[in-house]
Structure formats: C-alpha cells, structure tokens
C-alpha cells in the first residue's frame, strides 16, 4: 500500500504514513487497490517527466533517485505503455486503409510490433549493465527504456 499524499510505501494495516504522518484509510478491494496503484504510478510518471523534461541529461538520474527503485519501475513501465500505444495508434493512422492489419490477429501482431522498441531497449540496457558489471536492477533498465 502507498501513502496517498507522498507516495511512500507503507505497511499493510498501518494507521499513518511514517514519512509524512498522513492518516491511511483502511484497505480497499483488489480493484480499488489496482486503481490506486495506477493513479500513483501516473502521478509519479508526470513528476518524473517534468523533472527530466527541463534537464534531460542530469534530470533522469535525479528523477530516478527521487522515485526510488520500485516506483521508478512503475514509472518506466507506464512510459513504455504510453509509448507503445502511441506507436500503435500512429501506425494505424499513418497506414493506408488497404494495408492496415485486419482482425484480432492483425491487431495483436501490431501490438507486438509496438512493444518491440521498449522491450528491446530495456533488454539492451540489462545486457549492457550485466556485461559491464554495472550497478542497478531491472527497474533501472525499465526506467531508462521508458524515459
């Protein structure tokens, strides 16, 4: 569970956030918890985007350090999903009607093609980090690929 004010992860059943002191509401249903997680991830993504949009080189590491590894992974995946949807929609808009993929199989193949840039960049970042014995984890790789 995350604090609704500051986004810090709090223990299940905690009455207040240890970071900012905000009272924590009782646990919600699984659907409500997913909605809260998506809302927090999108708020984090917007904050991170603002941080490194003004300073793309140094802002990326500042945004990652501000978010922490778990929230940065969520932000990276959020950015990757938005990017993939933009490619998918752009592909459908740019292609002439006669060459657009048709049916469910066509849509799924287009979706896979739209996911390839994000997934391959995250994989390449992971491979480079492992090859050069760099620090970090998959959350770092997803954050970089999404950004």
Buried (B, 14 or more C-beta within 10 A) or exposed (E): BBBBEEBBBBEEEEEEBEEEEBEBEEEEEEEEEEEBEEEBBBEBBEBBBEBBEEEEEEBBBEBBEBBBBEBBBBBBBBBBBBBBEEBBEEBBEEEEEEEBBEEEEEBEEBBEBBBEBBBEBBEEBBEEBEEEEEEBEBBBBBBBBBB
